[in-house]
Amino acid sequence: MYNRVKASFLSFANFSETQLSELTHRLRYRTVAKDEFLFRAGKVCQEFHFIENGCFRQYSILDSGAEATINLWVAGDWFFDYKSFMTQQPAHASIQAADDGEVFSLSIYDFHELVKTADQFFRLGRIMEDAVRNAEYQLNRLTPEEKYGSLMEKRPEILQQFPLKHIASYLGMTPETLSRIRRKITS
């Protein structure tokens, strides 16, 4: 049951079997139904999650009432509301299941307790923080064509699991622009 999440932990740092056991002991497993909210805007993010299966979308509501997709995650990804988690302030975005899924969650309290026990746990937090910042920075610096090409190359599963409107919003373009780019790239 913990094979995929253990492999993910090991990709961040070299954990002993005892440390992996400490980690998995603190994880909370749960199933999430399609369209169920794992986290709502206005709440303080108190945990981060690993997707065993399924996919999730983070979005905020604009003043116009439209939804703006901030992030898309699939099986094998870690996710959380970065800003709310780090500042412990209410979030401006919600996280919702785009499909039925299963997640493992680790609370901020348990994470802090683990950090006290070994340097590897501290490095886990830094790597996750850096990964979130780098992904956001890279995506914001690219042209629409480059953004789509980057998804095709690095995250093709996102293109397979989310509707066009969510992918377009995530890439900062309209569905029509995304359709034109897709036609251009595939022709």
N, C-alpha and C positions, 0 to 999 in steps of 0.2 A: 504494500500500500504506500510506503514512503520512498520507493525507489527513485522516482522522478525528482521529488523535492530534495532528497539526499544528494543526488547528482548535481542539482543546481547549487546547493550549499558548497559542494566540493569544487565547483567552478570558481567560487569566490576566494576560497582559502583552503589550506590543508587542515582539515579537522580530523581529530582522532575518532575512533569508534565511540568512545565515551562522550566526547563533545557532540557528535551526531545524535547520540541517544538523548543527551540533554536538550538539544534542539527539537527533536521530534516529539519528545515528551511534552514540550510546551506548546506545540502546534494544536490548533483547534480545527477540526475537519467539519465542513458543512456543505450541503448541497444548496444550489441556488437555482430557482426557476427562471426561465426566460422572462425578461422585463422586470424582474425583482430588483429592487435597489439594494446594493451592498452598503452604500453610503450616500447620504443626501446632503446637498448644499445647506449650510447653516450649522452643521454639526462639526465637532472637532475630530479629526482623524486620529484614532487611538491604536490602529493596528495596520500592518501591511500584510498582503495576501500573495499566495502562490497559486497559479491556476493549474490544477490537475487536468481538467478538461473544460471545454466551453470557451466563451469569449466575452469580453467586457468592454464597455465604452464609458469614458469620462466626458461629460459635457456640462456646459453652463448655458443659462438662458440669457440671451441678449435683451437690451431694452426694447427691441422691436418684437420680442416674444419668440424669436427664432432660436433654435438650438445650435450651439457652436461646439463641435466635437474637438476636444482637447487631446485625447489619447485613445488609442485602441490597443487592446491586449488579447493575446491568445494563449493556448495551453503552453506551459513552460515559462511563462512570464511572471515576474513579480510586479505588483502594482499597489499603489496607494495614492492618496492626495498628498503630494510631496510638500507643498507649501504649508498646508494645515498640520501635517504630521511634524514637520520640523519646527514650526512656530507655536504649535498647540493653540492656534486661533481657528475660529470657524471657517470652513471652506466655502468657496464661491461656486463649486462645481459638485455634481452628483456622479456616482459610479453605478451603472446599471448593467445587468446581464443581458447580452444580446442573444444568448442562447442558453439552454439548460447547462449547468456546469457544476463543478466541484472545486472547492478551494480549501487551502490550508491557510490559517491566519495566525499571525504572531503579534501579540499585544506589545505596545511600547513599553509597558511595565516589564514583561518577560524579556524583551530585548535588552533593556537596561540592566536587568539582573544578569543576563548572560555576558554582557560586555564587562562586567566586574570580574568575571572568572577567567577570561583569556583574551589575549590580543586578537586572535582570529575573529572573534565576534565583533570587535571594534572595526576591524578591516571590512567586515561584511557590510556594515553601515556606510562606510566611506565609499565602497565600490558601488553600492546601490545609489547613493547620492550623486556620485559622478556620472553614472550611467544615465540617470534621468536628465541631468543638466546637459550632457553631451548630445543626447538624442534631440532635445528641444532646440539646442543651439544649431545643430546641423540642419534640421528640418526647416528652421526659420531663415537660413541663409541661401536656400536653393531656389531656382526658378520652378515654375509649375511642372515643366517637363522633367527637370532633375528630381523633383520631389517624387513624382510618380515612378520614374526610373529607379530611384533609390528603394522605394517600396517593392518594386518588382524584383530587384536584386537581393535585398536584405531581409524583407519581410513578406514574401509572396503569400503566406498563409492569411495575412490580413486582407489581401485582395480577394481571397476565396471565401472568407467567412463573414464579411460585413457588406451591407447594401451599399450601392454606389453613392447614395446621398450622404452616408456617414463617412465614407472614404474621402469624398470631395470636401466635406466640411473640415475634416482632419487636415487635409492638404491646403486648406485656405482658398478653395476655389468653388465655383458653382458646379453642379452635376453636368451641365452642358459643356463647360470648359474641360472637365475631366473626360467626358465622352470624346471630344475633339482630340485630346491628347492621346487617348487610348487608340483611336482610329489611326492617328498619325504614326504612333509607335508600332502598331501591328501591321501596317500596310507596307 
